[in-house]
């Protein structure tokens, strides 16, 4: 095996090993996310896309070269020509065909696993982010549920307090209304008494006024009679003289 194909085979074995490690069930995606978030990967991130494309181009070139070699040694006239001159030419041609097919498989699987490895890393990163987001949303939902439950309990307590205070307020209002009704009745009775007293006083005043008028008239009559009597007595005295 030449040096380039030995390097491609080593690269293929490394890819298979990495894919198997990524597929281990006891290593969670969060752990790989922590590994991928190291500062070292951030430094080489700018060269990663270039290196990825470069490896793809090299593997495609080697894959096409292996296809060419397979097609070259798979043609029947070429095998017959090479076997006509030398007895061992057929075996030699078959050996080259086997090597070209081996190189085709190595380069083809290396290219395929390289794409699979890139996609696998992307999916693991996305899965780790989704799991972290799910965990954060779950915690947020739990905290929101606890807060809502606490608010509901406080609301129930507040309703009970308001209901209790409402009953107390109703009792106080009933007592105030009862007191107000009693005061109103008392004031009405006092007003009635006052009105009766006022009516009686007005009647007394009218009676006293009538009596005063009568007395005044009687006084005027008596005064007139007195004056008349005085006039008659004066005339009698004059006659006697």
Buried (B, 14 or more C-beta within 10 A) or exposed (E): EEEEBEBBBEBBEEBBEBEEEBEEEEEBBBEBBEEBEEEEEEEEEEEEEEEBEEBBEBBEEBBEBBBEBBEEBEEEEEBEEBBEEEEEBBEBBEEBBEBBBBBBEBBBBBBBBBEBBBEBBEEBBEBBEEBEEEEEEEEEEEEEEEEEEEEEEEEEEEEEEEEEEEEEEEEEEEEEEEEEEEEEEEEEEEEEEEEEEEEEEEEEEEEEEEEEEEEEEEEEEEEEEEEEEEEEEEEEEEEEE
